[in-house]
Amino acid sequence: LERSNEDLGARVSSFDKDIKEYGHHATLHANLEQERGKLVNLNDRLQKTVAIGIRAVAVGFEEALKQVEKSYPEIVLD
């Protein structure tokens, strides 16, 4: 029983130390949810940026093809 009390006391002390070092679990959970929201937002922005980049490359490629066709009408590009 004495050892059990010591173990429990050590766990409580460790928990108190973690709270002092990292914050209360409710605060940590709120911070986690906030960071998840930021991550979702960044992921959306990244996807939009990639889509814009792909469109820009496609438009640039089409313009390059037009220039080649204009400069070299004898070449047929498919």
Buried (B, 14 or more C-beta within 10 A) or exposed (E): EEEEEEEEEEEEEEEEEEEEEEEEEEEEEEEEEEEEEEEEEEEEEEEEEEEEEEEEEEEEEEEEEEEEEEEEEEEEEE
